[in-house]
């Protein structure tokens, strides 16, 4: 038989949408004719490697590249299945058959739900991370596999992979949303609901932040040899400690967000979470240390702002913390808590910190007004000396 050839095509219509992104499609070619399949993956131009036809400089590039490759594999499987049935292979037949069978597996269904949803890009990345973890746990998942035992086994897999309680809870919530969607669309019998007897476990969240002396340890830690691969993650974390950025905001930055005003560099962006505009005078925050990091990556800012997915970064921070001899479990979001707490401790007005963090509510910022226990002792000792 004459086989269909497949390849990825980015921005076929040569036009970006309002978000500055364009669609990745799969082009199927046979007998001088072409048809196109939507992958539901939208990228900025700099995130597509034109020569290699893969995603680059994207915080979730591994999961998305895996998803794209599986898309073509599924097309080829469908083509082979039709050939074995003795059917004449045509592009229209493949398109019709693929359309009706796209959701044949649970993971395929879940990916399609994510990519076709109206969720923010940062939220899609979080959900895709859950998909990657599910695939690591069980490469092929059918709808009938979704049982109570599957759910509890996946939970154990996450704990065995050193994820903390609330991170496990996040991924279990994502899995639950995928299962609910599958039930609503008739892929799973409601009587077989896997989450009926399962309760998602959460711990009350604590604002973990780093003390000045712990920040100093991170700034001075030596990452050489096999640990040199952690340098990018450390620099990104420190940058967010100095600026108060969330992970989602950091990975959404590009060169256009660094603006010179009155001879000084400012970081100006719209918060992914709230949509509020945030303006940060980089030279005035923590002695301009964020500027020093930008200078280190001069000409490579896009690469600097493209780090691994949140889960991978948090695992690397655990390694970095041990190397720096910091006896505290902290995550990437701890950078934001550190920024706010240290600014308030240094005397910054609470409303100023509110604007720097992009909080809409002052009450949200006031949480950071709790003074660090270790600094209370230090301040009282200073008073005794006077």
Order of alpha helices (4+ residues) and beta strands (2+ residues): beta-beta-beta-beta-beta-alpha-alpha-alpha-alpha-alpha-alpha-alpha-alpha-alpha-beta-beta-beta-alpha-alpha-alpha-alpha-alpha-alpha-alpha
